[in-house]
Amino acid sequence: MNTQATLPATERFRFTTTGITCGGCANSVRTILGRLPGVLHVQVDVAGHTAEVEVERGSITAEELASALKPSGYALIPAHA
């Protein structure tokens, strides 16, 4: 019997956002991040200034997600628990 816990196939990154001020901005962020390899789901809360990104485990880092948005003027700041 295998007693080791199996790691989930996905992981979630939570961010505080800057520069995302409207629904159009949120749609742009979802489109940009959604095109990155390994990204499965992007949720943006404009009013709460937060974003959550679900990815395939090990496929991309929080820093890579944030870097992908820099040219568009949006920022993702990792939220620490």
DASUL-V587311 format. One record per pair of residues at least 12 apart in sequence whose ideal C-beta (glycine too) atoms are under 8 Angstrom apart, sorted by the first residue. I is the first residue (numbers start at 1). J is the second residue. If there is no record, write none. Layout:
# DASUL-V587311
i->I j->J
i->I j->J
This chain:
# DASUL-V587311
i->7 j->57
i->8 j->57
i->9 j->56
i->9 j->57
i->10 j->40
i->10 j->54
i->10 j->55
i->10 j->56
i->10 j->57
i->11 j->54
i->11 j->55
i->11 j->57
i->11 j->58
i->12 j->52
i->12 j->53
i->12 j->54
i->12 j->55
i->13 j->52
i->13 j->53
i->13 j->55
i->13 j->62
i->13 j->65
i->13 j->78
i->14 j->50
i->14 j->51
i->14 j->52
i->14 j->78
i->14 j->79
i->15 j->50
i->15 j->51
i->15 j->52
i->15 j->53
i->15 j->62
i->15 j->65
i->15 j->66
i->15 j->76
i->15 j->77
i->15 j->78
i->15 j->79
i->16 j->49
i->16 j->50
i->16 j->76
i->16 j->77
i->16 j->79
i->17 j->29
i->17 j->44
i->17 j->49
i->17 j->50
i->17 j->51
i->17 j->74
i->17 j->75
i->17 j->76
i->17 j->77
i->18 j->49
i->18 j->74
i->18 j->75
i->18 j->77
i->19 j->73
i->19 j->74
i->19 j->75
i->20 j->44
i->20 j->46
i->20 j->49
i->20 j->51
i->20 j->74
i->21 j->46
i->22 j->46
i->23 j->46
i->25 j->46
i->25 j->74
i->26 j->44
i->26 j->46
i->28 j->72
i->28 j->74
i->29 j->42
i->29 j->44
i->29 j->51
i->29 j->69
i->29 j->72
i->29 j->74
i->30 j->42
i->30 j->44
i->32 j->68
i->32 j->69
i->32 j->72
i->33 j->53
i->33 j->65
i->33 j->68
i->33 j->69
i->36 j->60
i->36 j->64
i->36 j->65
i->36 j->68
i->37 j->59
i->37 j->60
i->38 j->55
i->38 j->56
i->38 j->59
i->38 j->60
i->39 j->53
i->39 j->54
i->39 j->55
i->39 j->59
i->39 j->60
i->39 j->65
i->40 j->54
i->40 j->55
i->40 j->56
i->41 j->53
i->41 j->54
i->42 j->54
i->50 j->79
i->51 j->76
i->53 j->65
i->62 j->76
i->62 j->78
i->66 j->78
